[in-house]
Every structure is written in structure tokens, then in C-alpha cells.
Amino acid sequence: MAFLTGCLLLSFSLYSQNTNRNYLGHEKTAAGVEITTSDGKYLFRYFTPEIIETAFVPSGQDYIEESHAVVLKPQTVNFTVSEGEEKVFIDSEGLDIEVSKMPFQVTYFFDGEKVISENTGYSKGEEHEKLNFNLTESEVLMGGGARALGMNRRGNRLQLYNKAHYGYETKSELLNFTLPIVLSSEKYLLHFDNAPIGYLDLDSNFSNILTYETIGGRKTYQLVVGDTWENIVGNYTLLTGRQPLPPRWAFGNFSSRFGYHSRKEVEETIEKFREEEIPVDAVIIDLFWFGHEIKGTMGNLAFVTDSFPQPKEMMQDLAEDGVKTILVTEPFVLTTSNRWEEAVREDVLAKDSLGNPFTYDFYFGNTSLIDIFDPQAQDWFWNIYEELTEMGVGGWWGDLGEPEVHPESLIHRTGTANEVHNIYGHYWAKLIHEGYQQSFSDQRPFILMRAGAAGSQRFGLMPWSGDVNRSWGGLKPQPEISLQMGLQGLAYMHSDLGGFAGDNLNDELYVRWLQYGVFQPIFRPHAQEAVPSEPVFREPKTKALSKKAIELRYQLVPYNYTLAFRNTTEGLPLMRPLFFEEPENFRLYSVAGTYLWGENFLISPVLQENIDQQEVYFPKESNWFDFYTGEKFSGGTTATIQLKEEYIPTFVRGGAFIPMAKPMQTTQSFSAEDVELHYFFDTDAGETEDILYHDDGKTSGSYENGEYEILYFKSRTTEKKLSIDILKKLGSAREASEFKEVDLVIHNLDKRPGEIQINSKKIKFEYDQKEHKLLIPVSLNNDKTSLTIIN
């Protein structure tokens, strides 16, 4: 038996290594190590102790330096190289590498534990070049971009080709964002740093092998590790870039449909929001702004002035009312477009093999495609954006940017369609982002995009989950899609609230989707117009419930804006899976129906029709309190929650600080005076801390330029006393704090305190016995304010 086991282990060992690749030698370089083999060379280089890049350069090929995703420059990492008879060892202050000479194999270690190893590493077949790796039997795999497949995507071979899926529901193998990224429950992230199309095979043959397949390009990957999942995602966004801080209005409510046909329709809709006192911050105008019909006009990119007369005046009036105007644009110029001759003359279109504009038919007409990779085309396209932004456009929507139809024989300036397809939306977002930096440097752009690539977050791209069906089946995968994309750097992934495709009028579905939307990054109802997407046009009960959800969204503006700041500075997702709390609990890697909104909210959206209860698991590191009733749930337990039609199950971590805002109709009216600080008392919380970030909400570079302030909150809980400190930190360019006083609301106090002190002075207070809470106006005139509650 022992002999048989030994033979099996030997067989597996040989299978998991490359017997055809021989080690020839190694050389230490400034950032890493170069190892020469019989069929090429390995280039290892450190970006940080927790990020290492590996590139294989086959014999006869040149190393391709350019990365579309990576922006981090290699940092100085201390490492040593030693060679034994059988292996080469690269030891660093973080990731270590072990290279077996014969059979050849590369294995990575972190903190003394094996992370992952190459299987045969690089190989070349008839259709694809491949990089493959060994997997353990039990590890859960995530990534691959936006898909509806369940959180655990192991067992799938994922096509890497950005593509729309109209009307998808509970399963979609291919959507608009396909990213060559794998995350494992073994706490590592692999990013295959290459643009051309291919596949990501997550052990579809059940052979414990992970394979990246591509038609060509770089054979380069980065391995990212960290002590926690927050560290891993933070390291990845450090590598590929962090999301700039969006304008504050982006966290408000959007009025949107496919689509508004006239200025009159836009203005009447916004007026309806104001009459109903439902907050709104933006209106999105779909393709009718440049044409009366869906087909035949794409590429006009100019207002149709009979249906949208005096557009500058319209946008100015809306802006004065606190409503930003967002226009849709597409990268297609139809041969019937008013700009066709101009686009041909200016030579901005992708080419055929003869150098002529490549034309083809798709749903909207006979078209060509703007060559987003050509500097001349970039200038032409940006000039249109610049002119309209000067006119008053407040944000941009880039639609169909996969591109939706992209013939493989089409040629771009930098490569064939298949070589650059997956980075088209990436470079489109880059164009707008850099255009703002040059022409509107003090203004934060809003860039809504249906497609992008690894690293697109650094251009401020706001992704959404495509043309989801207006059904319960469409709603169900939305948390999964957003959670997965947050892990992959694109933390603002969101859905068309209410669902987009189809004419399904279902009030319960609509309300539940909007209630979920309160706790997703962008709150934007959008749908085909036969059934209204705007709450103001729904029946009274639905409208009232929707209004309640939207008002909560606005109450959470200070909390959500601080989440955005943490994303910008640390790369933390806004929506976070439960395994962030319990990384060793493998069951949680498959859970998407309950998730964390930031660190302190636990959300369990209602994703099924006609149910009156659902189970919720409460992560074990904290106690949790029902946001509406105050009921306490112990961490590490599962409870059956009775559902209410007014809201979805929402819980707050014990000891959490939740900054909230007083009612408003637009974020334009928000100020520091509107902030309320809610603290959720828990005798088991011990010491807790958090922050509130505040700036003007609109100026680009506010944080970098020191035009901000941060409130730091700390609490300490004992059996007899609760202490809360509030500290103010001003940015270098801010002379005075905007926070003069804050209403502190303390929840979950079972009895009236004996005494309350602020800065060691007793104060009078009122205790609400029914609500079990205190309301204490706290002056913030000092840099530090200390409050003590004695039982």
C-alpha cells in the first residue's frame, strides 16, 4: 500500500511539472531574477513584497514591456538568491519563489505557506498559448470579470471576450466585462497581464488545473497576496490604479430611461420628482438627444434642436436645480450619420485591409467604428466631448463599448480587433478621463461605461451590469456580479435598478430592486420606456415605498462618500463578501445573497417573489443590530428574519459609527451642518474606531491638494462606561473646519444613563425610553471632543 501511494505521488509530481523544460542558469537583476531555460527565459520582478510579476519569453520572441493594466512602478524589495543542486531559491521579505531544476517547476510561498505552483507553465497549442497552474482539491475560484455563475466559478471555462447579453437572468457565462483575473479562497489573486482575447479555464476538466489561454501577446502574470482580503484587493488596486473620488452627486438618485425624446419630457419628469419631493441629482438622456429614431442616427453626436431646443439653457436650468445632465455616446459612426463624411475626412475610423474605413451592418444601421487607439481619432472624439461639456453636460455615458459588434478582420492602429477588443472600453474611458484632466482640471468626471478592462477603475469608470432582464431572475445575480467586480478593482459595478429588458410591470420586484439599490454603489433606475423606470410614474404604494428607499439613500450620503474615499485611498470595495470577515470559513465563499456594505452594514436583499422570511448569517467577529428595530443578533449565528415590505433586512455592527445626513432633495444642498452621527452601542464591542471624510464634493484633487477634513471617531466600552472621542484633522490647505456641531445619536441603550460628560463637564440630556436612544448635540469647536456616558 505504501509503495502504491508513493507511485501515485510520484505520478502526480511528474504530471504537475514540465519535463520538457530544462534549467540552464540564472542572473540576479535590479528588481528580481532572470532564469534561462532550454526553451526561453523567466523574468521575475517584485513590485512590492506582496506583488510579484512573472513573465515567460519563449526562445526567438522579444519581451513585450507594455502593460495596459499596471501603473505601479517596481519598488525596492530586499531579496536573496541561492542555488542548490536541485533548486533555486528566491527569498524576500514577502513572497518567496522556489524553482525546481528538473523537472522544471515554479512554486510560490508566502509566510512560509505554499500559495500556488505552475503546472507545466507556458505551452503553445494550435489555437492558443497557455499558462497553467496547479490547484488544490478544495479551493474556491472567483474572478473572470462580470458573470452570473455563482460566487464559486470553478469548473467553468470562461471566454475572455467582452460581449453584451441582452435580457440575461440567473445565468450568464459572458457579459460586458471579462477580466483575466482569478481569486482563490487560498488568499491569492492572479492577474494575467495581456490584452488579446482568449479563455480562463477554471478547472473545467476537473483535473485541478487552472489555465489561461490567449491568441497571443504577453505571457505575463502578477501574483498578489496579503494577510487579509482587504490587503489583497488593496494590493491589486495599488498595482493597477485606484478609482478617483467621484463627485458627491454620483451617490444620489438618477432619473433615467430608454429614453427621453425631448427637452419637454426631461423637464416634466424632473418637475414630477420635485412635486413628489423625491430626491434626484441627475438625469440621463439616451440616444434620442441626437436623433428622433433609434436606427440611422448614431454618430450624429449633436443635439436635435427641434426636440431639444436651446440645450445649453436646459442644462443650465437643471444644474441650478441641482440636477446634472448626462448624455449617452457610442463609438459607432453610421454611414447615414450627419458626421459620416467628417469622420472619413478626418481619418478617425478603424480600417479594412486596404486602409479604407471598415463598414458593416449591425442593429442600428451600416456603420464604422471610431479607432479609439489612434491619437488623431482620440483628438476628434474628445473635441466633441469638450464642446458639449462646455455647453453644460455634467457627465458621460459610454454605451456599446465592448464594442458590441467588432468584426475580427477590422484593423485598429495598434492591432487587430481580437488583439484589442477587450481594452476598447478601457481606452475610451481613458480618453474622457485625460480630457477632463487637461480641459476641466478642477471638475470630477462621471464616466458610465458598459465595458472595460483590468485597471479601468483608475480612469473613474463606473461599470454597470448590462441589459439585465426585468424579472426576479434578473435581480438574483446582481449582488454576485457587484461583489465579484469589487474584488477585481471595479468597485462601482451596479445594475439598472428595476431591471432593463422587457415590459414586465411588477411592483414588488421594482421596490425590492430599489431597496437593494440603496446598498449598491450607484442608484440608477433605468429601463425600456414601455414600463416606467422612474418612481414618480408608478402607482401610489410603489411610489411611496420607492421614495422611502431613495430618502434612505440620501441619509447615507456621508457614510457612502466616506466609503468612496476609502476606495480611492485604500482600494477597498464598497460591497464586500462575507468571507472578508471569516476568510477561513469556506462556506462563505459561495454566499452572495448577504453581504457587507462597507464595514458596518450587513445587507440581505430580498431576491425572491412572495416570500415572508429568509435566513441571514451574522459574521462571528461582532454582534449585529437590526437597523430598524434594534434587535440584537449574536455573531456566528443564523436567524430567520421576518420580511417587511418597507425595507430589506439591514443590520449594523455593534460599536459602529454611522454618519448620516438630514433630509435633502439634492446633494447640492448638503453641508457639514447636515451630518448626524449615529453610534450603535454594544457592551461587547470593546474599542472601535471609524472616520468621516468631507470635502466640497466636486473639485478634482481635493484630497491630494489638502482641501478636506476628516473626523476620527473612537469608542471604548466597559461595563459601567462608554467613552467617545471625536478628533478633527484638517487638510493642509483648509484653514478652518466646517464642522461646528454634530447631533450624536446613541442607539441600543437599554436604560437611562446616570450621567453624561462632554470634555469632563456634566451636561443635561434626554433619553428616549421607547426607542432606547440618546440624542446629544455635541459642539466640535475643539480639535478633540470627548464624551463620557456613565451607567
JOJO-V677226 format. One record per helix or strand. SS is the DSSP state (H for helix, E for strand). FROM is the first residue (numbers start at 1). TO is the last residue. If there is no record, write none. Layout:
((SS & FROM & TO) (SS & FROM & TO))
This chain:
((H & 2 & 15) (E & 18 & 18) (E & 23 & 28) (E & 32 & 37) (E & 40 & 48) (E & 51 & 58) (E & 79 & 83) (E & 87 & 92) (E & 95 & 100) (E & 104 & 110) (E & 113 & 124) (E & 129 & 134) (E & 141 & 143) (E & 148 & 148) (E & 157 & 160) (E & 168 & 168) (E & 172 & 172) (E & 181 & 184) (E & 188 & 192) (E & 198 & 202) (E & 209 & 214) (E & 220 & 224) (H & 229 & 240) (H & 248 & 251) (E & 253 & 256) (E & 258 & 258) (H & 263 & 276) (E & 282 & 285) (H & 287 & 289) (H & 311 & 320) (E & 324 & 330) (E & 332 & 334) (H & 340 & 345) (E & 349 & 349) (E & 351 & 351) (E & 357 & 357) (E & 360 & 362) (E & 365 & 370) (H & 375 & 391) (E & 395 & 399) (E & 411 & 412) (E & 415 & 416) (H & 417 & 439) (E & 443 & 443) (E & 447 & 449) (H & 456 & 459) (E & 461 & 464) (E & 468 & 469) (H & 472 & 476) (H & 478 & 487) (E & 494 & 494) (E & 497 & 497) (E & 501 & 501) (H & 507 & 517) (E & 523 & 525) (E & 528 & 528) (H & 535 & 537) (H & 540 & 555) (H & 557 & 570) (E & 575 & 576) (H & 578 & 580) (H & 586 & 590) (E & 595 & 597) (E & 601 & 604) (E & 613 & 618) (E & 624 & 626) (E & 632 & 633) (E & 637 & 642) (E & 644 & 644) (E & 647 & 647) (E & 649 & 653) (E & 657 & 661) (H & 667 & 669) (H & 672 & 674) (E & 675 & 680) (E & 687 & 694) (E & 699 & 699) (E & 709 & 717) (E & 721 & 730) (E & 741 & 747) (E & 755 & 758) (E & 761 & 762) (E & 766 & 768) (E & 773 & 779) (E & 784 & 790))
